[in-house]
Amino acid sequence: MSERENLYAAICAAPRDDLPKLVFADWLDEHGDAADRAQAELIRIQCEWEADARGNERALEPYRLETGGELLLDAVRLAKVDPVAGRALALLQRAAQIEPLMGGKARQRLRQFDGASYRYSNRMRALRTAIGITMESTWETRIGAIAAGFPLRDLVLAAPVGTRFEPWHRSFDPRILSNLESLSTEKYPLSALGVSIIGSSALTNLKRLKTRRSHHQSELLAILESADHLTALEEIDIDRFSSSGSGTGDVFNRFHENIVRSLRSLRVGYENWDRLFSCLPLLLQFGSGENRLEEVDLSEFSDTDDGARLLGRGEILMRSLVTCSMSDGGLTARGACDLLTSANLPRLRQLDVTRNSLGDLVGKRLERAKDHPHLHALSANKSELSTDGIAALARWPGFAGLRKLDLSSNGFNHTSLRALASSDSPDLRTLGLANCGLHGSHIRELVTSTFVRSLWTLDLRSNPLDDAATRALASSPLLDGLQCLDLGLPEDNPNLPRLRERFGNRLK
């Protein structure tokens, strides 16, 4: 083999070690062309990003709204107020500049497998040392050859509806799973093949498990309750967990103790509107002492008030918890306040309580609160807030520390908007007010207050923005710092030229 092939083989032999990758990057710089040098730089960026990928994504979250697409922010400016987020954004933006210069270098080694479908889940495609494979007719015959040439780290089980792969799954060679770190099913129910892979004793390096429409739930539960080989599992994401049968056998009651000790991210959501489930069995197993959970997402549960009480009042200690989501559930004002005012969650930075019936009582409870975690991001859209609740929320002591606030699809009028606009929020950078019924006079009152001076991202989609509203937006000097204004206006809107003249490519 050539020197280049030997260096690449060393990377494949140790896919979790950055040193061979950096050695390869140095060689590309010294011996390669312009495309090779671009790949070398991207390899170094990717190594730096993946050293703390979860932390980088979390740092950027307070500056992102649920509008899709990448952040339209300036990395240098962001670094002045948030060095971690600024560095993360700089890595992403530099990677986006470099990748087109690579000339497909990272894909060349896959050409021998024409006919199969490949996926690569990482943001940056500096090295094709890991591949995800979408299940197609070529899967059975090609999986051995593919795994022999690459360390299989990211496996996606997906197929068109109605495709069956069950007859041959029993002959699946578990030896190719020794390097697997991520397993997910997409648009394809968890099959007997998926269960066979999860149960394989060779799966000792699995870090991320993500399933959709888990029809084989009893087998999956049995594995997660007894599997002593999943010692590296850090993330579990099980969504659309369709219930079949009756009794508690359909609900997670217990993870294996190895999983409880290693888990950092837990997300479980159900798809059964006739029968809502309890989140308490999931949380109680973490109550025996300190744990490592940093992210918890329990959506579509009936008793999220009880779960919030366990967390907020310290009955279960989660001092590492950074991100908590209890959307689409049974959360009320009492439960939300338990989370928002708890001193037992010292690292909680991001809270999502969207699509719950919080009502105005949540603001009134918060207004009287003494303690509060130092939240950076609060998402409370579709939470049935109206004038009194929004006004009281703006007077909450923890409001001043927010960097992101999403109050979309709540009931605003002049009183609530005036209370929001007069609040103390010097660090607020991202504000979501989509679908709040804001008219021209509302917008004018908002954009003429010093409240918007600190904003970088403003979402006003699905509001009846008339000529008065667009004039106020286009003429306000307080929006000079805005880097992304999301209005969602159609191309034939007569006010678009005026707004584009003012905001240019900052307008979405």
Secondary structure as UniProt FT lines:
FT   HELIX           3..13
FT   TURN            15..16
FT   HELIX           18..31
FT   HELIX           34..50
FT   TURN            51..52
FT   HELIX           53..60
FT   HELIX           61..63
FT   TURN            66..67
FT   HELIX           75..81
FT   HELIX           83..98
FT   HELIX           99..102
FT   TURN            103..104
FT   HELIX           105..113
FT   TURN            114..115
FT   STRAND          118..119
FT   STRAND          132..133
FT   TURN            137..138
FT   HELIX           139..149
FT   STRAND          154..158
FT   TURN            161..162
FT   HELIX           166..171
FT   HELIX           174..177
FT   TURN            178..179
FT   STRAND          182..186
FT   HELIX           192..198
FT   TURN            201..202
FT   TURN            204..205
FT   STRAND          208..212
FT   TURN            215..216
FT   HELIX           217..226
FT   TURN            231..232
FT   STRAND          235..241
FT   HELIX           248..250
FT   HELIX           257..262
FT   STRAND          265..270
FT   TURN            273..274
FT   HELIX           280..284
FT   TURN            285..288
FT   STRAND          295..299
FT   TURN            302..303
FT   HELIX           304..312
FT   TURN            313..314
FT   TURN            319..320
FT   STRAND          323..325
FT   HELIX           333..340
FT   TURN            346..347
FT   STRAND          350..352
FT   TURN            354..355
FT   HELIX           361..367
FT   STRAND          377..379
FT   TURN            381..382
FT   HELIX           387..394
FT   HELIX           397..401
FT   STRAND          404..406
FT   TURN            408..409
FT   HELIX           414..421
FT   TURN            426..427
FT   STRAND          430..432
FT   TURN            434..435
FT   HELIX           440..447
FT   HELIX           450..454
FT   STRAND          457..459
FT   TURN            461..462
FT   HELIX           467..475
FT   HELIX           477..479
FT   TURN            480..481
FT   STRAND          484..486
FT   TURN            491..492
FT   TURN            494..495
FT   HELIX           496..503
FT   HELIX           504..506
//
